[in-house]
């Protein structure tokens, strides 16, 4: 079986390259043909599609950003993807129970249980886990504009503190499958919106714990925020797994989501700014689902 191991050289404080080599050696012992590939900063479609021809599995060693970047070529070439978690949060791997051990991947390859999952598209940019406008997007862009090579959970401390002091909640409306999410229709409200394809979220806040990645639907959440106290209150509710107990939360399933803001706002996809979009803002975000577009190799 031909297996590509795509690794982000800066992930895991530089350990991803070593791990990729170890995984390749282990799989090679069982007769698999290994293509060890270092990821590049340029768009994957320019070079990765060609290398994925006749590849049975693409194992991505890195974080969620590396998986998102590789997902486009994986979809276009119908190549199942597997996440070897070496990033900060590793939400994609957590969703499916993947771990960094070579033996886990080896067993997955031998079983070859491939399942199809949904992919989201936000203003023509694909995502796997979530898209959002709000405080989290502000933190993500703050970090991206200042980060060096690799990051850790501690790297978020500065951006979080800065944004707590400067961020102001946007006024927006959210429409799900043509129907307003808020009870007062088209009237704009201050708050944050998350379009979740997965139940996983950073810091295990997991606001959309009912989300299923293969149901062809998003779990859309709008929670009103007027102050820092409101924001911290929602964060606590998410951490405790109790957001649905608050009647102010609007929660709806749907296939298409339209978000309109009174002023241009930052967007985050899978915990990163959209490609090439650090600091870029939009007044309108259209999100749609591609049902079962991506093959995932189960551990």
C-alpha positions, 0 to 999 in steps of 0.5 A: 500500500502506498502511504504518504506521510505529510509533516509540518516541519515546525510542528511539535517544536520541530519533533514532527519531522522526527516522528514522521520518519519513525512512522515511515520506518515502522510502516515500511517494515510491513512492506508499505511504500512510503512517500515522506513529504514536508509541507510547504507554505504555498497552497497545497493544490499547486503540488500535492494533488500530483503526488497523491495520485495512487496513494491509499492514505495520507497521514498528516503529522502536525496540527489542525491547520496542517490537516485543514491545508491537506484536506483540499487535495485529499478531497480532490484525489479521493485520498483518505486522511489520518491525523497524527497529532503534533499540534497545539489542540489537535481537535481533528485527531481528538474527534476520532480518537487518533493518537501519535503512536506509530502502532495505532496508525499501523493497525488503522492501515491494516484494518482500512476502515474509511468513513466519509465526513462533511466539509464546510465552506466559508466564503469559498474557503474550506474548513473541517471543524468550525467557523466563527465570528467573535472573540475567538476570531479576534484572539486567533488573528492576534496570535497569527499576526505575532507568532513565530514558528511553533506555538503552545497553549501559553502562546495564547495568553498574551492575545487573550489578555489583549483582546479582553481589554480591547475586543468589542462584540459585533452586531450581527444577524444569523440566518440558517437555511433561510430562517433567522436564528434569533427570535426577533428576525432580522434585527442585529444583535451583539454577540458571537456566532459559531458554525460547528461541524465538529463537537471539538473546540479549543480548551475543551470548551466544546460548545456544540457537543451534539455536532456530528461530522457525518450528518450533513448539517452544521450546529449553529450557535449564537450567544449574545454578548454585551460585556466582558462579564457576559463573555466570561460567563459563556466561557464558563458555561461552555467549560461546564457543558451547560450552555443549553441551560441558558435560554439566551442561547440560540442553537439550530441545525442547518446546511447553509448559514448567512452571517451579516455584520454591521461592520467588517469582522474577523473570521476564524476557520479551524482555529486559524485565520482564513488562508492569506487573511490575517487581519482581513475582515468581512461584513458577510459570511456565507457558510455551506456544507459539502456532505461526506466529502472527505474520507477519514481513516479510522484508528 
